[in-house]
Structure formats: structure tokens, C-alpha cells
Amino acid sequence: MDKPNRIAIMGAMPEEIEPLIAKLDNVTANLYANNTYYEGTYQGQDVVVAYSKIGKVFATLTATILIEKFGCDMLLFSGVAGAISDDLKIGDLVIADGLCQHDLDITAFGHPFGYVPEGEVCIPTDVNLRNIAKEVAKAKELSLKEGIIATGDQFVADPDRKTWIGETFQADALEMEGASVAVVCHALNIPFFILRAISDSADMDASFNFDVFLESSAQISADFILSMVEAIAEAS
């Protein structure tokens, strides 16, 4: 893998990027399009860090700006997610091998859930970055799950909805930004990677669990992403 000129690191909320910014050197904050982009270095690698705000539209905007305005040629997403799979527990790490939009519905026209013409139901992430993540997990002696992550503009706290998403998309976890980042990176031919730490179980206790475990889960995810940045720089 060629060394990236600049790595974009995204989160959706301040809590998801604050642990990242704290570890950067030579940080400068740049205000653009009503958001702040933090340029800096980590282990000698140039990075730009930003949180998008919650949801697919803001995530699309932020990912596009990181690539087109700040010249990033690789994107890593660090954040939290709700578990669908019973194999995932709070604090577990899951990486996306593909991402879909569970709330995209034009089935009235005969298409499957999550599909629009000229699009894909599930967009795959970069294989090389997933392999690097697996090596990082091995070195850290961490368990790393891999599966489909479903994205939608809904905070899911309904067991029935959770079950439907799991069965319809074969999804293991759900969140509110990843698939929109996937669409942007896929269209612009940018290698990308989505890491989520489980903060809740997307059921009736989801809102309580999310508040309690957001900070600790975000820290776990951020630490892992920074180890990936170091591994990427060393491998290049």
C-alpha cells in the first residue's frame, strides 16, 4: 500500500473525535462550511480529523469536504454503533466489510430495500485496510468482529425494527453515518474503513446504554484507529 498523503479520520459526534485530537501533534483548527476540521500529524503521518454531526446528510457533506477541500486520499471512520448480532456486546469492536442503508425504500417500484437505480444495496470497504485492522487487533490481543453495518437516519431502540434490519440486510450492527461515507468514498475512488465500538443493543434499553457507554466505547474505537494510522504509515 502506498503511503497516503493525508488520512481523513471521521466521527459523528464530538465524543468520537476528542480522544483522537488529544493525541495529534501540530494541530490547527480550520472552520469551513459550518464545521471545524483539525489538521495535524500522528507518528509523522498527516491527518485531518472532523466530526460530521449525526446523520447521513451531514456525514456525506463532511466526507466530501475532507476529500475535495482538504485533499485526503484515505478515510477512516471511528465511532459507536448499536448491536444487532447477539455475538456483539457493549465495548466490542466491529469493522464493516459492507455498508447498506436500512431506511432507503423504493420498494414500491419493485426494487429491494436499500437500493436505488445505479446504486448498490451494500458497498464494500477496502480489503487492505480491513487486513491492517486485523493485524492491529492481533498485536493488541483484541477481538475484532467483521460484518455488515446498516445505516439509517433513525436511532433504533425498537426490538422489532432491529430484528427486521438484521434479517433484511444480514446486518450485524447499525448506526447513522457509515453507508453515506461509503457512497462518497466509492464514487471518488477513496479507500475507506469503518470501525464501530458497540455502545448499546438497539433495543428498549438503547438510549440508556448509549449515554452510559458512549464515552468509553468512543475511546476504544479512537485508540484502535490511531494504531491503524501508525500501522499504515509503517507499512507504506
N, C-alpha and C positions, 0 to 999 in steps of 0.2 A: 504494500500500500504506500503510495506517495504521501509525503508529509503534507497535510493540509496547510494552506496559508493562514487560514483563520477558522477556528471551530466556533460555531454558534451553540450556546447552551441555553435552553429554554425551560421555563416553568410556567405554571398558570397563575400562581399566587406569590406574594412576597415571601411567605414562609418557605417556598420551594427553592428560591434563589439566594436568600440571605446566607445560608451556610456556604454557598459557592463563592459569593462575592468576598466573604470574610477571608478566604484562602488565596485570593488573587494578589499579584504584585502590580504596581504601577497602574492603579485603577483610575480611569477618568469616566465621568458620567456625562452622557450626551442625551439631551432632550430632543425627541423627534416624533412627530405625529401623536402628540399627547401621551408619550411613553418615554421611559428612561432606559437607555442602552449603556451597559457598563463594559467598557473596553479595558482589557488588562492582559496579563500573562500568568500562566501557571506552568511551572517547571520549564520555562523558556518558550512555551507554546502560546501564540496569540489566541485569545478567546474574546468573544463578545457575549455577554450574559443579559438576558431580559426576561421579565415575566409578562405574559400577554394580557392578563386578566382572564376571567373564566369564560369558557365557551368557544365554539368553533369559529365564529366570525373574528373575534379578537386574536385567536391563535393563528388564523390564516393571515391576518394583517401583520402580525409580529414576525412570523416565519418568513414572509415575503420581504419585509424590510431588512431582516438580518442577512438575507442572501443578496438582495438587489442594492440596498443602500450601504451596508457595512461590508460587503464583499466576502461573506463567509461561504466556504465551499464544502462544509460538512456540518450536520446539525445533530446534536444530542439533546434529548428531552428528559428532564428529571422531574418526577412528581409522584403523586399518590393516586391510588385507584381503589375502587370497591371490588371485592372478590365475588366472582360467580362460581368458580370451581370450588368444590368442597376441599380440594387439596391445598387451597391457599388460605393462610391465616394472617392475622394482623402482624405487620412487620416483615412478611415475606417479600422477596423481590421477584418481579415477573418482567420478562422482556417480550416485546411484541415480535412475532415472526410475520404477522399481518395485522392490518387495522381496517375496520369497517364502521359504517355509520348506522347505528341501530334505529335512528329516528328518521331516516330518509325513506320516504314511502311514496312511490308512484305505482303501486301495485294495481291501481285502477286501470292502468294502461297495459297490464299484462306482464309487467316486469317484476322480478323478485325484490324483496325488501333489501334496501341498501344500494340499489343500482339505479344509475341514470344512463341514458344513451351516451356512448363514447367514454363511459367511465368504467370502473371496476367495483365489484362488491367488496373485495378485500385487496388492499395494496400491501405488497411485501416490503419488509425493511431490508437494510443492507446486510448481506450474509457475512461479509468480512467484519463488520462492526459487531455482529452477534457473536462471532467466533472470538473476537478480542474480549468481549464481555465474559464469555465462558472461561477464558484463561484468567481473567482478573478474579472471577468468583473462585476458581480453583486455588489461586495463590492466597486469597483471603480466607479460604476454607468456608465459603458461604454457599448456601443452597440457592440455586438460581432456576426459576421455572421459566418455561417458554411456551407461548401460546398466542391465540388471537385475542386482541383487545378491541372492545366495542366502544365507540364514541357517540355521544349524543348531547344535545342541549337540554339535558334533564339531570338533576341529582336524583338518582334512583334509590328509593327507600321502600320499595314495594316488592315483596317476595314473588308475586305473580309476574310482574314485569321482568324481574331478574331472571326467573326461570324461562320466560319467553325469549329473552335475548340470548341466553345460553343455548337454548335448543335451536333457535333460528339461525344463529351465526356460528355455532360451535365455539362460542367465546368463553374465555377463562376469567376475564376481568373487564371492568367498564370504567370509563372516565369521560371527560368533556372536551378534549382538545386533540388527542393524538391523530385521529384519522384526517383531520383538516391539515395538520402538519404534513402528513403523508401525501396528501393530494398536491400540496405546494412543492415538496421536495421531488416527488415523482415527475411532475411536469417540468421542473427546472433541472432535472438530472443531478440532484444533490444527494450524496449518500446520507442516510439518516437512521437514527436509532431511538427507540422509545423504551425507557425504563420506568417502571412504576413500583413503588412500595405500597403494600396493602395497608389501608387506613381504616377500612370498615368492610362489612359483609353485604352491603347493598340490600339490607332488609329493614325491618321495623326499627332496629337499633342503630341504623346507619348514621343518622345525624348526631347522635350522642357519641358513637365511636369515632366519627370523623373529627370532631372537636378535640377529643381527648388524645388521639393518636396522630393528628396532623403533623405536629412539630417533630416528633420522634421519627415518624416514617419518612418525612421530607429529609431529615438529616441522614438517614440511612441511604436514601436514594442519591443525595448530593455527594456523599463520600464516595460512593461507587462510581459516579460519573467522573469525578476528579481523578480517580485511579485509572479510569479508561483514557482520559486525556493524556495522562503520563505514559500509559502503555502505547497509545497511538503515536506519540512523539518519539518514543524509544524505538518503535518498530519501523519508523519511516527512514 
